[in-house]
Amino acid sequence: MKRIYETLFATVGVVIILCMLNPAASAQTATITIDDLIAEPEENVTVPIIVSNVTDLGGCDINITYNVSVVHVVNVIEGDMTLLRYLIDNETGWMHANTISVTGLAEDVVVAYISLTAVGCEGDTSPLDISVDKLFDMSYDSINYTVTNGTLAIEKLIDAEPPIVTKASASRDTILNDNGRSRRSGTNITVLNVTVNDEESGVSDVSIDLSPIGGSPVQPMEQITGTDIWRVTTNAVSGINQTHHLTIDATDHAGNCNDSVSVELTVLRRGDVCRDDTIDMDDVMRISGCIIGIDPNPPNPLVGDVVGALGDPVGDGIVDLMDALYIARYGAGLEDEP
């Protein structure tokens, strides 16, 4: 009897040692997982279905169920395995897919990628529940598994990025000062344009600082319907004989601001042909000198053309002795500022 017990114990010991030396003989449990997701309303997202802690995976046949009022499955894409077949039913909230591997896969295996569209409203959630019809290895033996289901939640993501501001420009980058006296059409006004984009929360408002030229520090710009272009028309009553960089401030619906872009605008004083910000006899002499050829550089008509025939304040498009006379009379207090 003693010999029988010794033989039995020896046999059990050998079996235990063999089990320890052969891990395949021990039970292994795989995990099938679909992650939790967050999507904005109407956003498309893609998530993998993963089988982890697996050895020699040969085939997988699974179902995903979901709430069709919250999310729809729009596509199923092949992962690490092959010969993917699937069926989507967005009426009942069910997706069925199967796929195989002819060589066997191990560790973390992407069975397939599921593309979904959030069709519900902010605050809605849907389960992404997995059920398994078959999970087997290369020996056609069932694989033990557990399931980790996912959830899709619809949330409005926080927009932390400011609007993108580009293409700032002026229809005229140099204009005359405006003092109430008539000018040639368009010479004392300019249209300031800028393109503003914000794909996250959208553009709320755009303004520009016109205080350097006598306007509002927060002058609203208006959006051209159907475009991303914002514009404003302005004149200049101050900041004369200077070049300005007028800062644009674009704000989105999340409150993010971008004031890094500006429009360049130069304001000239009409009659100041010497460009010293003073209208005086130097300007008169400069004009008369150009007429007889003493000064080879004729004044810019934008500045030097201050009067036309019969005293027309709009001018006539040329710089001549009538302009010199008007400036001289202005210096004597007999005419209005050009």
Order of alpha helices (4+ residues) and beta strands (2+ residues): alpha-beta-beta-beta-beta-beta-beta-beta-beta-beta-beta-beta-beta-beta-beta-beta-beta-beta-beta-alpha-alpha-alpha
